[in-house]
Amino acid sequence: SVEVFVYNRWGELVWEGNALGQFWDGTHYLTNQPVPQDVYVYRLKYAYFNVNGYLKTKQRVGRIALIR
């Protein structure tokens, strides 16, 4: 499973997705309006089975520079 969240600089959620192949197109998830050019923070949560068959969960955080 996978979950992706994108936040603006004030911590407001601007997009979320939970399917492989789903991507953020630079619009706000509630209004479908383009968000301003800025740096956004993403949080990626995913689960997988390791080589021993145990379910593992991981989280990654990073930045996206949206340039229009």
PDB file of N, CA, C and O in Angstrom:
ATOM      1  N   SER A   1       0.847  -1.184   0.000  1.00  0.00           N
ATOM      2  CA  SER A   1       0.000   0.000   0.000  1.00  0.00           C
ATOM      3  C   SER A   1       0.887   1.240   0.000  1.00  0.00           C
ATOM      4  O   SER A   1       2.045   1.195   0.417  1.00  0.00           O
ATOM      5  N   VAL A   2       0.330   2.331  -0.469  1.00  0.00           N
ATOM      6  CA  VAL A   2       1.074   3.588  -0.531  1.00  0.00           C
ATOM      7  C   VAL A   2       0.118   4.744  -0.258  1.00  0.00           C
ATOM      8  O   VAL A   2      -1.039   4.721  -0.679  1.00  0.00           O
ATOM      9  N   GLU A   3       0.616   5.751   0.449  1.00  0.00           N
ATOM     10  CA  GLU A   3      -0.131   6.987   0.694  1.00  0.00           C
ATOM     11  C   GLU A   3       0.842   8.141   0.506  1.00  0.00           C
ATOM     12  O   GLU A   3       1.970   8.097   0.998  1.00  0.00           O
ATOM     13  N   VAL A   4       0.401   9.179  -0.210  1.00  0.00           N
ATOM     14  CA  VAL A   4       1.233  10.356  -0.432  1.00  0.00           C
ATOM     15  C   VAL A   4       0.427  11.585  -0.033  1.00  0.00           C
ATOM     16  O   VAL A   4      -0.743  11.720  -0.391  1.00  0.00           O
ATOM     17  N   PHE A   5       1.071  12.477   0.713  1.00  0.00           N
ATOM     18  CA  PHE A   5       0.445  13.720   1.152  1.00  0.00           C
ATOM     19  C   PHE A   5       1.355  14.872   0.746  1.00  0.00           C
ATOM     20  O   PHE A   5       2.574  14.773   0.881  1.00  0.00           O
ATOM     21  N   VAL A   6       0.773  15.967   0.251  1.00  0.00           N
ATOM     22  CA  VAL A   6       1.536  17.158  -0.120  1.00  0.00           C
ATOM     23  C   VAL A   6       0.979  18.322   0.685  1.00  0.00           C
ATOM     24  O   VAL A   6      -0.231  18.544   0.730  1.00  0.00           O
ATOM     25  N   TYR A   7       1.894  19.070   1.326  1.00  0.00           N
ATOM     26  CA  TYR A   7       1.521  20.187   2.196  1.00  0.00           C
ATOM     27  C   TYR A   7       2.187  21.471   1.708  1.00  0.00           C
ATOM     28  O   TYR A   7       3.284  21.441   1.152  1.00  0.00           O
ATOM     29  N   ASN A   8       1.504  22.604   1.925  1.00  0.00           N
ATOM     30  CA  ASN A   8       2.135  23.886   1.619  1.00  0.00           C
ATOM     31  C   ASN A   8       3.011  24.311   2.805  1.00  0.00           C
ATOM     32  O   ASN A   8       3.114  23.589   3.797  1.00  0.00           O
ATOM     33  N   ARG A   9       3.634  25.475   2.694  1.00  0.00           N
ATOM     34  CA  ARG A   9       4.576  25.916   3.729  1.00  0.00           C
ATOM     35  C   ARG A   9       3.925  26.175   5.085  1.00  0.00           C
ATOM     36  O   ARG A   9       4.627  26.255   6.093  1.00  0.00           O
ATOM     37  N   TRP A  10       2.607  26.305   5.133  1.00  0.00           N
ATOM     38  CA  TRP A  10       1.891  26.512   6.391  1.00  0.00           C
ATOM     39  C   TRP A  10       1.316  25.217   6.945  1.00  0.00           C
ATOM     40  O   TRP A  10       0.609  25.233   7.952  1.00  0.00           O
ATOM     41  N   GLY A  11       1.610  24.111   6.303  1.00  0.00           N
ATOM     42  CA  GLY A  11       1.156  22.813   6.789  1.00  0.00           C
ATOM     43  C   GLY A  11      -0.229  22.413   6.328  1.00  0.00           C
ATOM     44  O   GLY A  11      -0.763  21.401   6.783  1.00  0.00           O
ATOM     45  N   GLU A  12      -0.825  23.193   5.429  1.00  0.00           N
ATOM     46  CA  GLU A  12      -2.148  22.851   4.895  1.00  0.00           C
ATOM     47  C   GLU A  12      -2.005  21.731   3.868  1.00  0.00           C
ATOM     48  O   GLU A  12      -1.154  21.800   2.980  1.00  0.00           O
ATOM     49  N   LEU A  13      -2.826  20.716   3.990  1.00  0.00           N
ATOM     50  CA  LEU A  13      -2.837  19.630   3.018  1.00  0.00           C
ATOM     51  C   LEU A  13      -3.379  20.153   1.697  1.00  0.00           C
ATOM     52  O   LEU A  13      -4.489  20.682   1.645  1.00  0.00           O
ATOM     53  N   VAL A  14      -2.600  20.008   0.626  1.00  0.00           N
ATOM     54  CA  VAL A  14      -3.066  20.462  -0.684  1.00  0.00           C
ATOM     55  C   VAL A  14      -3.370  19.305  -1.623  1.00  0.00           C
ATOM     56  O   VAL A  14      -4.067  19.488  -2.621  1.00  0.00           O
ATOM     57  N   TRP A  15      -2.852  18.098  -1.315  1.00  0.00           N
ATOM     58  CA  TRP A  15      -3.139  16.938  -2.158  1.00  0.00           C
ATOM     59  C   TRP A  15      -2.851  15.663  -1.394  1.00  0.00           C
ATOM     60  O   TRP A  15      -1.964  15.624  -0.542  1.00  0.00           O
ATOM     61  N   GLU A  16      -3.608  14.616  -1.706  1.00  0.00           N
ATOM     62  CA  GLU A  16      -3.323  13.296  -1.156  1.00  0.00           C
ATOM     63  C   GLU A  16      -3.671  12.246  -2.198  1.00  0.00           C
ATOM     64  O   GLU A  16      -4.591  12.421  -2.996  1.00  0.00           O
ATOM     65  N   GLY A  17      -2.926  11.165  -2.175  1.00  0.00           N
ATOM     66  CA  GLY A  17      -3.168  10.071  -3.103  1.00  0.00           C
ATOM     67  C   GLY A  17      -2.844   8.750  -2.435  1.00  0.00           C
ATOM     68  O   GLY A  17      -2.070   8.702  -1.479  1.00  0.00           O
ATOM     69  N   ASN A  18      -3.437   7.676  -2.941  1.00  0.00           N
ATOM     70  CA  ASN A  18      -3.200   6.368  -2.322  1.00  0.00           C
ATOM     71  C   ASN A  18      -3.167   5.234  -3.343  1.00  0.00           C
ATOM     72  O   ASN A  18      -3.498   4.092  -3.025  1.00  0.00           O
ATOM     73  N   ALA A  19      -2.768   5.557  -4.566  1.00  0.00           N
ATOM     74  CA  ALA A  19      -2.696   4.517  -5.595  1.00  0.00           C
ATOM     75  C   ALA A  19      -1.391   4.659  -6.371  1.00  0.00           C
ATOM     76  O   ALA A  19      -0.959   5.769  -6.679  1.00  0.00           O
ATOM     77  N   LEU A  20      -0.776   3.539  -6.678  1.00  0.00           N
ATOM     78  CA  LEU A  20       0.411   3.577  -7.521  1.00  0.00           C
ATOM     79  C   LEU A  20       0.031   4.163  -8.871  1.00  0.00           C
ATOM     80  O   LEU A  20      -1.030   3.848  -9.410  1.00  0.00           O
ATOM     81  N   GLY A  21       0.872   4.995  -9.407  1.00  0.00           N
ATOM     82  CA  GLY A  21       0.585   5.626 -10.686  1.00  0.00           C
ATOM     83  C   GLY A  21      -0.205   6.914 -10.561  1.00  0.00           C
ATOM     84  O   GLY A  21      -0.365   7.632 -11.548  1.00  0.00           O
ATOM     85  N   GLN A  22      -0.699   7.224  -9.379  1.00  0.00           N
ATOM     86  CA  GLN A  22      -1.416   8.473  -9.147  1.00  0.00           C
ATOM     87  C   GLN A  22      -0.378   9.564  -8.913  1.00  0.00           C
ATOM     88  O   GLN A  22       0.612   9.325  -8.220  1.00  0.00           O
ATOM     89  N   PHE A  23      -0.577  10.744  -9.468  1.00  0.00           N
ATOM     90  CA  PHE A  23       0.415  11.801  -9.310  1.00  0.00           C
ATOM     91  C   PHE A  23      -0.264  13.137  -9.051  1.00  0.00           C
ATOM     92  O   PHE A  23      -1.440  13.329  -9.361  1.00  0.00           O
ATOM     93  N   TRP A  24       0.510  14.060  -8.472  1.00  0.00           N
ATOM     94  CA  TRP A  24       0.029  15.407  -8.188  1.00  0.00           C
ATOM     95  C   TRP A  24       0.283  16.285  -9.399  1.00  0.00           C
ATOM     96  O   TRP A  24       1.405  16.336  -9.904  1.00  0.00           O
ATOM     97  N   ASP A  25      -0.735  16.969  -9.866  1.00  0.00           N
ATOM     98  CA  ASP A  25      -0.604  17.826 -11.045  1.00  0.00           C
ATOM     99  C   ASP A  25      -0.473  19.303 -10.693  1.00  0.00           C
ATOM    100  O   ASP A  25      -0.600  20.158 -11.569  1.00  0.00           O
ATOM    101  N   GLY A  26      -0.220  19.615  -9.421  1.00  0.00           N
ATOM    102  CA  GLY A  26      -0.023  21.002  -9.013  1.00  0.00           C
ATOM    103  C   GLY A  26      -1.303  21.738  -8.689  1.00  0.00           C
ATOM    104  O   GLY A  26      -1.308  22.966  -8.612  1.00  0.00           O
ATOM    105  N   THR A  27      -2.399  21.000  -8.497  1.00  0.00           N
ATOM    106  CA  THR A  27      -3.664  21.635  -8.129  1.00  0.00           C
ATOM    107  C   THR A  27      -4.051  21.253  -6.707  1.00  0.00           C
ATOM    108  O   THR A  27      -3.585  20.248  -6.171  1.00  0.00           O
ATOM    109  N   HIS A  28      -4.909  22.070  -6.104  1.00  0.00           N
ATOM    110  CA  HIS A  28      -5.416  21.806  -4.757  1.00  0.00           C
ATOM    111  C   HIS A  28      -6.493  20.732  -4.851  1.00  0.00           C
ATOM    112  O   HIS A  28      -7.351  20.786  -5.733  1.00  0.00           O
ATOM    113  N   TYR A  29      -6.452  19.760  -3.950  1.00  0.00           N
ATOM    114  CA  TYR A  29      -7.377  18.622  -4.048  1.00  0.00           C
ATOM    115  C   TYR A  29      -8.835  19.001  -3.807  1.00  0.00           C
ATOM    116  O   TYR A  29      -9.726  18.282  -4.261  1.00  0.00           O
ATOM    117  N   LEU A  30      -9.111  20.099  -3.112  1.00  0.00           N
ATOM    118  CA  LEU A  30     -10.505  20.497  -2.867  1.00  0.00           C
ATOM    119  C   LEU A  30     -11.070  21.372  -3.982  1.00  0.00           C
ATOM    120  O   LEU A  30     -12.235  21.239  -4.357  1.00  0.00           O
ATOM    121  N   THR A  31     -10.234  22.268  -4.506  1.00  0.00           N
ATOM    122  CA  THR A  31     -10.733  23.250  -5.472  1.00  0.00           C
ATOM    123  C   THR A  31     -10.363  22.935  -6.922  1.00  0.00           C
ATOM    124  O   THR A  31     -10.940  23.509  -7.845  1.00  0.00           O
ATOM    125  N   ASN A  32      -9.416  22.038  -7.126  1.00  0.00           N
ATOM    126  CA  ASN A  32      -8.875  21.741  -8.459  1.00  0.00           C
ATOM    127  C   ASN A  32      -8.255  22.961  -9.125  1.00  0.00           C
ATOM    128  O   ASN A  32      -8.040  22.964 -10.337  1.00  0.00           O
ATOM    129  N   GLN A  33      -7.967  23.997  -8.343  1.00  0.00           N
ATOM    130  CA  GLN A  33      -7.302  25.194  -8.855  1.00  0.00           C
ATOM    131  C   GLN A  33      -5.791  25.035  -8.703  1.00  0.00           C
ATOM    132  O   GLN A  33      -5.337  24.417  -7.740  1.00  0.00           O
ATOM    133  N   PRO A  34      -5.003  25.579  -9.633  1.00  0.00           N
ATOM    134  CA  PRO A  34      -3.553  25.498  -9.510  1.00  0.00           C
ATOM    135  C   PRO A  34      -3.075  26.199  -8.234  1.00  0.00           C
ATOM    136  O   PRO A  34      -3.548  27.283  -7.894  1.00  0.00           O
ATOM    137  N   VAL A  35      -2.142  25.569  -7.544  1.00  0.00           N
ATOM    138  CA  VAL A  35      -1.549  26.191  -6.356  1.00  0.00           C
ATOM    139  C   VAL A  35      -0.385  27.068  -6.806  1.00  0.00           C
ATOM    140  O   VAL A  35       0.155  26.856  -7.892  1.00  0.00           O
ATOM    141  N   PRO A  36       0.013  28.048  -5.994  1.00  0.00           N
ATOM    142  CA  PRO A  36       1.095  28.954  -6.400  1.00  0.00           C
ATOM    143  C   PRO A  36       2.441  28.246  -6.524  1.00  0.00           C
ATOM    144  O   PRO A  36       2.687  27.209  -5.908  1.00  0.00           O
ATOM    145  N   GLN A  37       3.291  28.843  -7.336  1.00  0.00           N
ATOM    146  CA  GLN A  37       4.671  28.372  -7.425  1.00  0.00           C
ATOM    147  C   GLN A  37       5.302  28.526  -6.049  1.00  0.00           C
ATOM    148  O   GLN A  37       5.250  29.609  -5.464  1.00  0.00           O
ATOM    149  N   ASP A  38       5.893  27.464  -5.527  1.00  0.00           N
ATOM    150  CA  ASP A  38       6.441  27.490  -4.170  1.00  0.00           C
ATOM    151  C   ASP A  38       7.154  26.167  -3.919  1.00  0.00           C
ATOM    152  O   ASP A  38       7.246  25.320  -4.808  1.00  0.00           O
ATOM    153  N   VAL A  39       7.651  25.999  -2.714  1.00  0.00           N
ATOM    154  CA  VAL A  39       8.218  24.726  -2.286  1.00  0.00           C
ATOM    155  C   VAL A  39       7.190  24.044  -1.399  1.00  0.00           C
ATOM    156  O   VAL A  39       6.679  24.648  -0.456  1.00  0.00           O
ATOM    157  N   TYR A  40       6.885  22.788  -1.698  1.00  0.00           N
ATOM    158  CA  TYR A  40       5.895  22.002  -0.969  1.00  0.00           C
ATOM    159  C   TYR A  40       6.588  20.810  -0.320  1.00  0.00           C
ATOM    160  O   TYR A  40       7.630  20.350  -0.788  1.00  0.00           O
ATOM    161  N   VAL A  41       6.006  20.329   0.745  1.00  0.00           N
ATOM    162  CA  VAL A  41       6.549  19.178   1.464  1.00  0.00           C
ATOM    163  C   VAL A  41       5.680  17.971   1.154  1.00  0.00           C
ATOM    164  O   VAL A  41       4.453  18.060   1.172  1.00  0.00           O
ATOM    165  N   TYR A  42       6.316  16.844   0.871  1.00  0.00           N
ATOM    166  CA  TYR A  42       5.557  15.610   0.684  1.00  0.00           C
ATOM    167  C   TYR A  42       5.890  14.631   1.796  1.00  0.00           C
ATOM    168  O   TYR A  42       6.993  14.633   2.343  1.00  0.00           O
ATOM    169  N   ARG A  43       4.918  13.799   2.116  1.00  0.00           N
ATOM    170  CA  ARG A  43       5.100  12.695   3.062  1.00  0.00           C
ATOM    171  C   ARG A  43       4.603  11.442   2.366  1.00  0.00           C
ATOM    172  O   ARG A  43       3.444  11.365   1.958  1.00  0.00           O
ATOM    173  N   LEU A  44       5.476  10.469   2.232  1.00  0.00           N
ATOM    174  CA  LEU A  44       5.176   9.213   1.560  1.00  0.00           C
ATOM    175  C   LEU A  44       5.192   8.100   2.594  1.00  0.00           C
ATOM    176  O   LEU A  44       6.192   7.902   3.284  1.00  0.00           O
ATOM    177  N   LYS A  45       4.092   7.377   2.701  1.00  0.00           N
ATOM    178  CA  LYS A  45       4.006   6.218   3.596  1.00  0.00           C
ATOM    179  C   LYS A  45       3.741   4.988   2.738  1.00  0.00           C
ATOM    180  O   LYS A  45       2.859   5.003   1.879  1.00  0.00           O
ATOM    181  N   TYR A  46       4.503   3.927   2.971  1.00  0.00           N
ATOM    182  CA  TYR A  46       4.291   2.723   2.175  1.00  0.00           C
ATOM    183  C   TYR A  46       4.562   1.480   2.997  1.00  0.00           C
ATOM    184  O   TYR A  46       5.278   1.519   3.998  1.00  0.00           O
ATOM    185  N   ALA A  47       3.982   0.385   2.562  1.00  0.00           N
ATOM    186  CA  ALA A  47       4.145  -0.907   3.229  1.00  0.00           C
ATOM    187  C   ALA A  47       4.586  -1.925   2.192  1.00  0.00           C
ATOM    188  O   ALA A  47       4.191  -1.864   1.028  1.00  0.00           O
ATOM    189  N   TYR A  48       5.413  -2.866   2.640  1.00  0.00           N
ATOM    190  CA  TYR A  48       5.913  -3.909   1.749  1.00  0.00           C
ATOM    191  C   TYR A  48       6.304  -5.123   2.581  1.00  0.00           C
ATOM    192  O   TYR A  48       6.467  -5.028   3.797  1.00  0.00           O
ATOM    193  N   PHE A  49       6.450  -6.241   1.930  1.00  0.00           N
ATOM    194  CA  PHE A  49       6.923  -7.455   2.590  1.00  0.00           C
ATOM    195  C   PHE A  49       8.421  -7.587   2.339  1.00  0.00           C
ATOM    196  O   PHE A  49       8.872  -7.530   1.195  1.00  0.00           O
ATOM    197  N   ASN A  50       9.191  -7.764   3.412  1.00  0.00           N
ATOM    198  CA  ASN A  50      10.633  -7.911   3.242  1.00  0.00           C
ATOM    199  C   ASN A  50      10.973  -9.330   2.789  1.00  0.00           C
ATOM    200  O   ASN A  50      10.074 -10.143   2.571  1.00  0.00           O
ATOM    201  N   VAL A  51      12.263  -9.630   2.647  1.00  0.00           N
ATOM    202  CA  VAL A  51      12.685 -10.935   2.122  1.00  0.00           C
ATOM    203  C   VAL A  51      12.312 -12.083   3.050  1.00  0.00           C
ATOM    204  O   VAL A  51      12.254 -13.232   2.613  1.00  0.00           O
ATOM    205  N   ASN A  52      12.059 -11.792   4.326  1.00  0.00           N
ATOM    206  CA  ASN A  52      11.653 -12.823   5.282  1.00  0.00           C
ATOM    207  C   ASN A  52      10.139 -12.978   5.369  1.00  0.00           C
ATOM    208  O   ASN A  52       9.640 -13.797   6.141  1.00  0.00           O
ATOM    209  N   GLY A  53       9.406 -12.194   4.580  1.00  0.00           N
ATOM    210  CA  GLY A  53       7.956 -12.300   4.564  1.00  0.00           C
ATOM    211  C   GLY A  53       7.241 -11.445   5.593  1.00  0.00           C
ATOM    212  O   GLY A  53       6.027 -11.558   5.758  1.00  0.00           O
ATOM    213  N   TYR A  54       7.990 -10.578   6.297  1.00  0.00           N
ATOM    214  CA  TYR A  54       7.375  -9.710   7.297  1.00  0.00           C
ATOM    215  C   TYR A  54       6.913  -8.406   6.650  1.00  0.00           C
ATOM    216  O   TYR A  54       7.591  -7.851   5.786  1.00  0.00           O
ATOM    217  N   LEU A  55       5.747  -7.931   7.085  1.00  0.00           N
ATOM    218  CA  LEU A  55       5.228  -6.666   6.582  1.00  0.00           C
ATOM    219  C   LEU A  55       5.978  -5.521   7.249  1.00  0.00           C
ATOM    220  O   LEU A  55       6.033  -5.439   8.476  1.00  0.00           O
ATOM    221  N   LYS A  56       6.546  -4.650   6.450  1.00  0.00           N
ATOM    222  CA  LYS A  56       7.283  -3.491   6.943  1.00  0.00           C
ATOM    223  C   LYS A  56       6.585  -2.231   6.460  1.00  0.00           C
ATOM    224  O   LYS A  56       6.020  -2.209   5.367  1.00  0.00           O
ATOM    225  N   THR A  57       6.622  -1.194   7.264  1.00  0.00           N
ATOM    226  CA  THR A  57       6.098   0.105   6.850  1.00  0.00           C
ATOM    227  C   THR A  57       7.217   1.135   6.956  1.00  0.00           C
ATOM    228  O   THR A  57       8.038   1.088   7.872  1.00  0.00           O
ATOM    229  N   LYS A  58       7.235   2.043   6.027  1.00  0.00           N
ATOM    230  CA  LYS A  58       8.251   3.095   5.983  1.00  0.00           C
ATOM    231  C   LYS A  58       7.573   4.423   5.696  1.00  0.00           C
ATOM    232  O   LYS A  58       6.456   4.479   5.181  1.00  0.00           O
ATOM    233  N   GLN A  59       8.281   5.490   6.043  1.00  0.00           N
ATOM    234  CA  GLN A  59       7.802   6.833   5.758  1.00  0.00           C
ATOM    235  C   GLN A  59       8.979   7.664   5.271  1.00  0.00           C
ATOM    236  O   GLN A  59      10.076   7.585   5.826  1.00  0.00           O
ATOM    237  N   ARG A  60       8.756   8.441   4.259  1.00  0.00           N
ATOM    238  CA  ARG A  60       9.768   9.347   3.726  1.00  0.00           C
ATOM    239  C   ARG A  60       9.161  10.741   3.633  1.00  0.00           C
ATOM    240  O   ARG A  60       7.972  10.898   3.353  1.00  0.00           O
ATOM    241  N   VAL A  61       9.990  11.743   3.871  1.00  0.00           N
ATOM    242  CA  VAL A  61       9.562  13.137   3.787  1.00  0.00           C
ATOM    243  C   VAL A  61      10.562  13.870   2.904  1.00  0.00           C
ATOM    244  O   VAL A  61      11.765  13.618   2.975  1.00  0.00           O
ATOM    245  N   GLY A  62      10.062  14.772   2.078  1.00  0.00           N
ATOM    246  CA  GLY A  62      10.944  15.541   1.212  1.00  0.00           C
ATOM    247  C   GLY A  62      10.259  16.802   0.724  1.00  0.00           C
ATOM    248  O   GLY A  62       9.158  17.139   1.160  1.00  0.00           O
ATOM    249  N   ARG A  63      10.925  17.491  -0.186  1.00  0.00           N
ATOM    250  CA  ARG A  63      10.406  18.749  -0.718  1.00  0.00           C
ATOM    251  C   ARG A  63      10.238  18.666  -2.230  1.00  0.00           C
ATOM    252  O   ARG A  63      10.976  17.969  -2.926  1.00  0.00           O
ATOM    253  N   ILE A  64       9.246  19.398  -2.707  1.00  0.00           N
ATOM    254  CA  ILE A  64       8.982  19.524  -4.140  1.00  0.00           C
ATOM    255  C   ILE A  64       9.002  21.012  -4.467  1.00  0.00           C
ATOM    256  O   ILE A  64       8.274  21.789  -3.848  1.00  0.00           O
ATOM    257  N   ALA A  65       9.814  21.415  -5.417  1.00  0.00           N
ATOM    258  CA  ALA A  65       9.809  22.799  -5.891  1.00  0.00           C
ATOM    259  C   ALA A  65       8.877  22.860  -7.094  1.00  0.00           C
ATOM    260  O   ALA A  65       9.180  22.308  -8.152  1.00  0.00           O
ATOM    261  N   LEU A  66       7.755  23.527  -6.929  1.00  0.00           N
ATOM    262  CA  LEU A  66       6.788  23.668  -8.018  1.00  0.00           C
ATOM    263  C   LEU A  66       7.120  24.941  -8.784  1.00  0.00           C
ATOM    264  O   LEU A  66       7.021  26.046  -8.249  1.00  0.00           O
ATOM    265  N   ILE A  67       7.511  24.774 -10.033  1.00  0.00           N
ATOM    266  CA  ILE A  67       7.895  25.902 -10.881  1.00  0.00           C
ATOM    267  C   ILE A  67       6.952  25.936 -12.069  1.00  0.00           C
ATOM    268  O   ILE A  67       6.778  24.936 -12.765  1.00  0.00           O
ATOM    269  N   ARG A  68       6.360  27.064 -12.290  1.00  0.00           N
ATOM    270  CA  ARG A  68       5.409  27.207 -13.404  1.00  0.00           C
ATOM    271  C   ARG A  68       6.024  28.019 -14.525  1.00  0.00           C
ATOM    272  O   ARG A  68       5.378  28.247 -15.548  1.00  0.00           O
TER     273      ARG A  68
END
